[in-house]
Amino acid sequence: MSVLERIQGPEDLKALTRPELATLAQEIRTFLVDEVSRTGGHLGPNLGVVELTIAIHRVFDSPRDAVVFDTGHQSYVHKLLTGRHDFSSLRKQGGLSGYPSRAESEHDVVESSHASSSLSWAHGIAAGRVIADERDRHTVAVIGDGALTGGMAWEAINNIAAEKDLPLVIVVNDNERSYAPTRGGLADHLATLRTTRGYERFLDWGKSALNRTPVVGGAMYETLHGVKKGIKDIVAPQGLFEDLGLKYVGPVDGHDEAALEQTLRRAKAFGGPVLVHVITQKGKGYDPAVNDESDQFHAVGVINPETGLPLEISGRSWTDEFSDALVELGEERDDIVAITAAMMIPVGLDAFSKRFPDRTFDVGIAEQHATTMAAGLAYAGLHPVVAIYATFLNRAFDQLLMDCALHKAGVTFVLDRSGVTGPDGASHHGMWDMSLAGIVPGLHLAAPRDGFQIPLALRAAVDIADAPSVIRFPKGSVGDPIEAVRSVDGVDVLVDPDSSDDEVDLLLVGIGSMVATALTVADKLAAEGLRVRVVDPVWALPVNPVLAELAGSSRRVAVLEDNSVSGGIGSHIMKSLRDSGIDAPVDLFGLPREFLDHGSRGQVLDRVGLTPDAISTRLLDAVRV
């Protein structure tokens, strides 16, 4: 039996010898490469935290002590050490989540797939336990250096430092990266700390040497110790954290399990909040990951474990279409600038960045700052394109509303991974963006139905100078272009009944990637003898009044979208029809107002009844009533 097979919970770790711990670390890395190469997932981050996670679970007593991961994509090792060894269906329906999950284990505290929130969670947990007089229960927050670029983390640090007796340990997992290399002033500061480890050795030497000096030695050491802050600023400038009131320990080699244990035990015994600075290597132990310059295998699909190469070559993606379109616009207009929040490659800005480095801004994991900075850039006469995941627009809603929209800032938001994203689960589905955008005065929103429409939408969006605009598209490969049979004042008609009579049984409005579903539904209903017209409004917001004209010659209207049906585009179209005096029944098809578990996109849509068969059955019953 391997050492890993013997680990069914954290208590099993505590009995292992040093040689067994080294063997365990190697077995975990081998396990991760073998399993994640079959399923896809976050490989690089987990290879980097093997020894760190082992040390945390040997020093602290989960679940009595709470361990909060930020972000949760570095929690695979934690899952293994808490008894979850079946990775065969990782991130698949019914299998392990790619993030911590309370439904899976009592050891999981936060479903932490959005960065920079762990310190606020940990502060609340630790403070609550102090109030309950449970000061012997510790809280550990594991936060990456990339997540420290988020403002929420610093709001938490500011408050944590003021509570001197809080039983809280902050572990900064510093691998110099989030997805890509971490950027900004904090990254520079941590880089300085990594390269100036001499302070503690210097102070230890001083104490030893001076105390051997008769009469004056002890007094000289006390003087030396008294100017400790000045020496630290010169030899190891960790003053940034200690000036805030946090005890700082480190840097510590994140792959030296014994050193990590010793450091964490000191931090645990300190009696107040401590920040432990740990240096790790993303992708540690797996050469294809270490040598991958782009993101060190932050997330991979199915790969050959020996080479790290993908087993399937995916087709051209929606992101590729946007990337090329933005570079083309950048060549034409020197006022186009691009902003992202630590996701240069995933959102397709890498090509623009290489071509126009001075017009590209990576602000770190700071969507709020990115949005308000964009408003400032717009005020300065530029047109910013902010590219983020759809789910992360949630984090910057106030800035979108009050900084961009209120000030009529011409800013374009490009939302990748909209709708059902699949394996990453509830927090990553981009299913709220259109509901949020729909309450922003003056905002324009386009949901391209295919890759061909993305450049057209982007070109139109950057011409909007007095309001924010949004373009959203899903994850994955684009299909063939969907041609319109005609266009009516901006609304594309994709299917018209074979009849000279304009009146139809059903007007079917498809939004974005759901247009393809709408076409299949129309075919099924036509086979049942119904006359269906399918349209794509192209710009979903504001609602084009042409839709009311088309609805006027329809017995019934249905809207298909992969956004929450609550407050989605369908509700805006329904209101527009009622305001225009159209009383035709309107059926709304979208995602339910609930958190949707991970699974493939098809599985999730099937589970919520957003498939051609389910939709056509409901509409057939409704129309025939």
N, C-alpha and C positions, 0 to 999 in steps of 0.2 A: 504494500500500500504506500502510495506517495505521501509526502508530508502534507500536500494540499488536501488530499482526500481525508486526512485526519482532522482537518479544521472545519468544524461545524458551527463554530461561534467564537467570539473573541476570547472566551476563557481558555479555549484550546491553545491559543497562542502563547499564553503566559508560561506554559510548561516546557516550551521548546528551548533547546540549547542554541548557542551561537552558530555552530555548524548547521543545525537544522533550519535556523532562520535564513541563512544564506541559501540553502537548498530551496526553501520555500519561495524566496524571491525569484529564483531562476525558474522554478516550476510555474509560478504565476505568469511570468513574462511569456513562457512557452505556451501556456494555456491561452493567454490573450491573443497572441499572434495566430494560433491555430483556429480558435473559435471565431474571432472577429473577422478574420479573412473569409470565413464562410458566410457570415451574415451581414457584414458591413457594420459600421459604428465608429465610435470615437476611440481610436487606437492609440495615437501618439500621446495624448494627455495621460492616459492610464499607465502606459509603460513608464512614464516619468514619476509616478507617485507610489510605486510599489513599496519601497522601504519606508517612506513617510507614513503610508497608511498602516503598515504593520506596526510601526512605532507608536502611532496614536492609539491603536487598539490594545497595545501592551501596557501603555501608561494609564490610559483612561478606561472607564468601565461602562461601555455602551451596553444597554440603552439608559442606564442610570445617569451616566454622563451623556449629554447630548452632543453629537457630532454633526455640524451643519456644513455642507459642501457648497461652494460658490465658485464656479458653476458645477452643476451635477454631472457634467460629462466626464468628470474625473473620479467617478464613484464606482467604477467596475471592480476595482480591487476591494473596496469596501463591501460590495455585494458578495464577493468570494469569501471574504473573511467572516462574514455573518451568515454563511451557510448556503448561499445561493450559487450552486455549481452548474446548473443546467443553462448554458448559454446557447443552446441549439436553436432557440426561437427568439433570440435577443431582438427587441424592437419590432417584433412581429405580433400579430393579433394573438392574444392569449399567452404570450411569452413575457420575459422580463422587460421592463421599461429600460430605456437608455439613460434614465435619470433616477435619482432616489424616488421611492414611491411608498407612501404609508400603507397602501394596500398590500404591498409585498412583505414588509418587515417592520417590526417595532424599532429596529435600529435606524430607520429612515425618518428624518424629521421634516425636511423641506423638499418639495418637488422643484428643485432649484435649477431651472434651465434658462432663466434670465439672470444676467450677471449683476454683481454689485449689491445684492440684497442680503447676503449672509450675515453681515455685521449687525444690521438692524434686527434680523431674526435672533441672532445670538445675544444681543443686548437685551431684548425683551425676555428671552428665556432665562438668562442669568439673573436679571433684575427680579423676575417673578419668583425665582427660587430663593433669593435673598429675603423677599417679603414673606415667603412661606417658611423662613428659618431653615432652609435646606442649603446652607452655605457649603456643605461638604459635597454637593453635587456640582460638577464643573460643566462648563460649556466650551466647546472647541469649534471655532470657525476656521475653515480651510478656504482661503481666498487666493486666487491667482493674481500675479502682478498686473495682468491685463484688466482684471475686474476692479483693481484699485484706481483705474482711470475714471471710473464712474463716480459722479458727484454724491450719490446716495451713500457710498462707502465712507466718504469723508464726513458727511453729516453724522453718520453713526460713530466714527472715531472721535469726533469732537465731543459727543455726549458720553461715550464709554470712558474716555480719559478723565472725566469729571467724577466718576464713581470709583474711588480708590480701593474699595474692598470687594469689587465685583469678581466673582470666581470665573474668569473668562480668559481663555487663551486664544489669541489670533495667530494663526499660522499662515504666513505669506509664502505661497508656493511660487517662487520666482524662477521661471524658466525663460524669461526675456520675451515671452510671446503670449498673445491671446490666440487668435487664428494665425496671424502673422506676427513679426516682431513688434513688441510693445513700443509705443512712441509717446513722446511728451516729456515734460519736466520731471514727473515722478519716475519715469523710466530712466532718465539720466541720473537721478538721485540714487536709484537702486543699483545702477551700473557702477556708480562710485563706491557704494558699500561693498559690492562684490569684489572690487579690486583693492580695497584697503582694509585688510583684516588684521592689521598690526596692533591696534589699540590694546586689546586684552593681553596679548603677549607682552607688549611694552609695559603695561601697568604691573603685570605679574613679575616681570624682571625687576622693575623699580622697587617693588616691595621687598623682594628677596635680597637684592643688592644693598639697598639702603639700610635695611634692618641689621645687616652685618656690620654696619659702620657705627663705631662707638659714639655715644653722646648725642651726636646730631642726626644720626641716621633716621630714627623714628620720627623726629620732628620734621625732617625733610620730606619723609614719605607722606606725612599728614598734609604738608603744604602741597605736595604733588597731587595727592588725592583731592585736595580742595579745589585745584584748578582743573579737575577732571573734565569739566564741560569744554574748556578751551582746548585741551588735548584731543578730546573726541572730535571736535570740529576740524582739527588738522589731520589727525591720523585716521579716523573713521567717522565721517560726518553723519552719524545716525541721529543727530540732534533734531532733525525734522520730526521724528516720532516722540523723542523725549521732551522736546519743547511743548508738545501737545499734552504731556503728562502721562505718556505710556512708557512702561518699562520695555526697553528694546533688548533682545538677545539675538546674537548672530553676527554675521551669516554662518549658517551651519550647512555642511555637506549633506544634501538631501538623499544621498545614496549610501551614507554611512549609518546603518541602522543603530548601532551602539551609541554613536554620538547624538543621533536624534533622540533616542530614549533618554539619555542623560540630560539633554537640554530641555526636553518636555517635562521631565520630572522636576527640574529646577523651576520651570515656569508654573507648574501645577502647585508647587509649594510656596510660591511667592506671596500669595494672599491678596492679590489684586490683578487687574488686567495686565497682560503681558503680550507683547508682539514678538513672535519667533520668526526670524527671517531665514528661510530655507532655500538653498540653491539646488535646483533639479535640472535635468536634461529631458526635454520632451522627446519621446520616442526611444528612451534609453534601452539599450540592449538589442535593438533591431535596426540593422544598418540601413535598409531601405527608408525607414522613417527618419533616422538621424540625418541622412544625406538628402532628404527632400527639402529643398530650399523654400518652397512656397509656404507650406504649413506643417511640415514634419508629421504628415499623416494625421492631422487633427481629426479628420473624419474620412473614412474610406468606404467604398462600396465593396462588393465581393472581389477579392484579389487573390493572386497566386502568393501563398505565404512565403515562398522561397525568393521570389523576385520583387514582390510588392506591386506588380503590375496588374491592372484590372483585367478580369477574365472576360468582361463584356465591354465593348466600345459603344458608348451611348451616342445617340444622334445629336444633331444640333439642338441646343437648348433655347428656351425663352430668354435666358440670361445672355447667351451669345448674341441673339438678335439685338438686344438693348445695347450691349457693349459696342458692337460695330456701329450702331446708329449714333451713339453718343460721340464716338471718335469722329465720325463724319461731320456732325454738327460742330464739334470743336474746331475742325479745320475751317469751317465756313464763318464761325462767329467767335471772336476772341473774348466775348463777354460771358461765355459759358464756362462755369466752374463746377467742380464735382466735390461732394462731401460724402464720407461714409463714417460709420462708427465701428471701427476695428474689423471690417469685413470687406476689404478691398477686393480680394479674389472672389469670395462667394457671390457678391452682388455684381460682379463684372466690371469693376472700375479699374482693374489692373492695366488694361490696354490704354485707357485714357490717361492714367497716371504716368505710364511710360512715355506717352507722346507729349503730354502737357504736365510735367511734374510741378511747375509753379502754379498751376491752376487746379490742383488736387489737394484735398485736405482729409487726412485720417485723424479724427479727433479722439480716438480711443472709444471705449465702451461708454459713450456719453451722448445718447440720442437727444436729450433735452438741449444740451449745448449745441449740438449740430444744427438743430432746428432754429434756435434763436440766432446763432451765428449766420445761418443762411439769410435770415431777415436782415441782418446787418449788411451782408454782402449785397443783397438786393437794393438796399438803401444807397449803397456806394455805387450803384449803376451796373451791377453784374446780374446774371441770371444763374442762380445756384440750382444744381440738380442733386438732391439728397437721396442716395440709394441705400435702403435698409430692408430688412425682412418686414413683411406685412405685420407680423405679430409685435414687432418692436415699435411700430407707430403708436401703440397703446401708451408707451412710456413717455411720449413727447406730445400728448394731446393738448395740454395746456399751452405749450409753446406754439403749436400749430394754430390754435384758436386765437390766443391773445397777442402773440408776437407777429405771426405771419398774416393771418386773416384780418385781424383788427386794423393792422397797419397797411393792408392792401399790398403785401409784399409779393412780388412775382417770383415765387419759389416752386420748383417742380419736385414732387416726391415720387420716387420710383420704388414701388413695393414688390420685392421679389418674394417667392414662396407664399403667394396669396391662396386663400381657400384651404382645402384639405391637403396638408403636407405629408401625412402618413406616419412614418416610423418614429418621428420625434414626439408625437403625442400631443396632449391637450394644450400645453403651453406654446407650442409652435404652429398650430393650425392658424393660418391667417384669416380668421373668420369674423373679426370684429371691425376691420378697417373701414369698410363701407358704411357701417352703422355709425362709427365715429365721424367719418368725413361728412356724412349726411346732415349733421347738425351744425356744420361750420358755414357761416354766411359767406356767399360768394364763391365757394370752392367749386372747382371743375374736376370731374373724375372720369377717366377713360379706363375701360377694361377690354383691351384688345382680344379679339377672338382667335387670332392666330399670329404667328411670327411676322407675317407680312405687314400686319397692322401696327406693330410696335414702332417702327420708324415714323409712320404717319402720325401716330398719337404723340410721340415725343416731339416731333417738329411743331405740331400744333400747340403743345403744352408750353414750350419755351417761348412762344410768341405771346403768351398771356403775361402781361407785365403788371397787372393791377390786382391780382388775386393768386392764392396758392392753387396749384393743380396737382392731381394725383394720377399716376399710371400704375395699374396693378396687373400682375400676371403670375401664373403658378410655377411650381417647380417641375422640372423634367424636360423631356424633348418635345419640340413643336411638331405638329402634324402638317399635312398639306394645307395650302391656303384655301379658305372658304370664300368662294366668289359670290358677290351679290348679283341678283338678277336685275335690280334697279336700285336707285337711291332716291329718297323723298326728303329733301331739305335736311340732309345730314343723317337720316335713318336709313340703314341698309336693309332692303328687303331681300331675304335669302331664299325663300320659298313662296310661290304664289300658286293658288289652285288653278288647274287647267280649265278656266271658265271665264267668260266675258263678264259675268256677274261679279261685282266687287264684294258683295256680302259673303262673309265666311262664318263657319261655325266657331272657329277659335283663332284668336290672335295670340301667337306664342312668342314671348319676348325672351330672348336669351342674353345673358350678361356674361361677357368675357369667355372663359374656358367652357362655360355651360352652353354655349351656342352649339357645340358639336352634339351635346346631349339633346338639345332642342330639335335638331335636325332628325335625329333617330326617332324621337318621340313623334314628330310630324309624320314620318314614314309609317309608323305603326298605326297612328290614328287614320291616316289616309287609306290604309289597307282595310280599315273598318268602315270606310265610306264617308269619313268626315272631311270637310274642306278646311284646311289649316293654312294660315299665313304665318311665316316665321320671319321675325325681324331682329336686327341687332341695332340698338340705339347708338352704338359707337361711343358717344359720350353719355355716360349713365347719369351724371349730375352736371348741371341742372337738368331736370327732365325736359326732353324736347317736346314741345306742344304738338308736334306731328303725331306722337303716339296717341293723343286723344282723338285726332282725326281718323287714324286707322282703327282705333277701338270703336269709333262710332259706327263702323260697318261690320262689326263682329258681334256675334251672339254672346261670346264669352272671351275673357282675357286670362292668360296665365303668364307668370314671370318666373324664370329659373335663374337662380344665382347660387354661388358657393360661398356665401356670407351668411351670418346669422339671419334667420328670417325675421327676427325681431329688430325693427329699425333699419332693415336692409333696403336695397333699391326698390324692391317690390312695393314696400309701403309708401315710398315717395311716388311711384307711378300710380298707385291706387288713389292717393290724395289728389294728384294732378288730374286724373280722370273725373273724380267727383267734383273738383273745382270747375271743371269744364262742362259739367252737366251730364257726363256719361255714366249711366247706371248699370252697365253690363257687369255681371258677376266677375270678380277677379280672384283667381287662385294663386296663392304665393307658395313657391317651392324654394326652400333654402335649408340651411343647417339649423337644427333645433337649439334652443337656448340652454345648452348644457355643455359640460366639458367632455370632449370626445377622446376616448382612449386611442393608443397607438395601434397601428395596423397599416396595411397598404392603402393607398388612396381608394382603390376599388372596394376594398373591404369596408372601409369607413362609410363610403357613400351608400353601399348596399345596406349597411346596418341602420342608416337613418332614412332609407327609402328615397334616395336621390339618384335613382338609376332610371334608364329609359323604360324598363318594364313596369316599375312601380309607379312612375309618373304617368305613363300612358294609361294604365289601369284606372288610376284615380280620375284622370280627366275624361276618360271614356264614360265612366259612371256618371260624372257630373254633367257632361254635355247631354247625355241621353235622358236626364231627369225631366 
